[in-house]
Amino acid sequence: MIKGLGKGRLVGLVAIVGTLFLIGVAWHGGGWGEWHGGSDPSKETPASGVTEVRLDDFAFAPANIVIDAGTTVTWTNYDGASHTVTSDEGDELGSGLLSQTQTFSHTFDTPGEYYYHCNPHSNMHGLVTVRPLP
């Protein structure tokens, strides 16, 4: 044992150092989201006409979709972990926790951009762009 440190203080010191190490690793290279599969969905090439989004490997795939007004999008959780589909702003999307194989569907009637995320996993982000009908 290090002279002058009690057992409790040593355990606390090790916990603090370990936590700081993990934070440093997570933020290495641009931030937790980029390191752990998350990104800004608006920077990804949008998938046009896609109506199925997978929740898999702690990511929405595709994360950026473009659809016409009146289209229904279905999210399916293929991950072992539970996820949500939750609006960044407002309450347009609110799936609640989805266990593996569960789905959530929503019909988008109003044109606009709908940013969403997973509540338990803040690195998961997605975007639905709804175009007006021609």
N, C-alpha and C positions, 0 to 999 in steps of 0.2 A: 504494500500500500504506500502511496505517496505520503511522505512525512508531513504532518500538519493538516491533512484532509481526513475527515471522518468517512466512514463507509457510505453514509447517506449523501454526503457532498460529492464524493467520487462518482457515485451512480448518477447524480444530477448533472455533473460535468460531462460525463460520457454521453448522456442523453442529449444535452445541448449541442455538443460537438457533432454527434450523429445527425441530428436534425439540420444543423447548418450545412453539413456535407450534402444531405439529400436535397436541400433547397438549391444549393449551388449546382448540383448535377442537373436538376430539373430545369433550371434557368439557362444552362449552358447552351449557347447557339441560338439565342433569340427568344427564349421564353418557354414556359411550360407547354402552352398549346402547340407550338411548332414541334417541340421535342416529343410530345406524346400524341401526335396524330391530329391535333386540332389546327385550324387555320381560319383565315377570313374567307368565308365561302364566296363572297363577291369577287374575289381574285381568281377563282377557279373558272374554267371554261364551262358555261352553263350547258346542261343537257336538255335539249329541246324536246318537248312532248313526252317526257318520262313521267309516269304516274305511280311508280313503285320506288320507294326509298328503303334501303336496307340499313338497319342499325347493327353494325358488325365491327368487331375489333375496335370498339370505343370510337366509332366514327359514323357519320351519316354518309351513305353512298348511293347515288351521287349527292354531294353537299349543296349543289347549286342547280336548280331546275327552272325551266321556263315552260309555262303552260298557258292555255287559253282560259278565259273566264268560264265558269261552269264546270270545270274539270275537277274530278275527285282524285286526291292523292292518298295512297296507302303506305304507311310506314310499318315494316315488320322487323321485330327484334330477333336477330339470329345470334346474338351474344349470350353468353352465360350469365352476364350481369343484367340487372334491371335498368331500364332507361326511361326517359320521358321525351315527349315532343312538346315543348313549351314556348309560347311566344316571348320574344325579347321585350316587346311592349304590347300592352293591351291583353286581351284574353281570347284572341282568335283561335289559338291552338292551346290545348290543355289535355294531354292524353292521360295524365296520371301515370303511375309506374307500370311499365310494360315488362312482363317476364319473358323469358325465351319463348319464341314462336307466337307471342301475342301481337295483334295488329291494332293500328289506330288509323282511321280514315277521316278526311275532311274535304268538303267541297268548297272550292274558292270561287265565289261569285263576283267579288269586287276586284277590279284591276289594282295592282300595286305590288310593292315588295314586302314580303313577310319573312323577317329574320326570326329564327328560332334556335333553341339550345336544349340540352339535356340538363335537368336540374341537378342530379347527383354528380354529373361529370362535366364541369364547366369548360372543358376543352372541346366539347362536341358542339359544333355550330352548323346551321344550315340556312338556306335561303330559297324561298319559292317566289319567283317573279310571275305575276299573273297579267297576261296581256288582254286588252279589251277584244271582244269578238269583232271580226272584220265587218 
